[in-house]
């Protein structure tokens, strides 16, 4: 999907990259402005929890954002709508953008949380550190995090496939 967005729409590519590289909620991604991504860290107050969150951008994301924001005013929304003057796209439009690509690739169950879940899933698979991931996703319980990123379902599926009647 990453390559699809890279080839079809730069704004949507940046939306996708931010989601899979930071684990931020779509509501927080959509309120980001150019000034919020000038350094290596994105610092924001989460819309849902009202807690402050700081996320370091990996090199791939930082490089793409650096190119994307070149010559853009600092107060411009990063994921800007074509409608209105300097307004972000809506959550509904973000969902539609993700669904269009999902349909193109014949994927099911893709939505705005998919980016965040993808980040969490890959983070867990690489580091096996549920406590840090729980903190990064701002979840209250590690069990919630494991369910959220699909690890519990993966384990259930693996066990189910081993039952031999």
Secondary structure, DSSP 8 states (H G I E B T S, - for coil): -HHHHHHH-HHHHHHHHHHHHH---HHHHHT-BGGGGSSSEEEEE-TTT--EEEEE--HHHHHHHHHHHTT--TTSBTTB-SSSSS-B--HHHHHHHHHHHHHHTT--S--THHHHHHHHHHHHHHH--HHHHHHHHT-S-HHHHHHHTTHHHHHHHHHHHT---
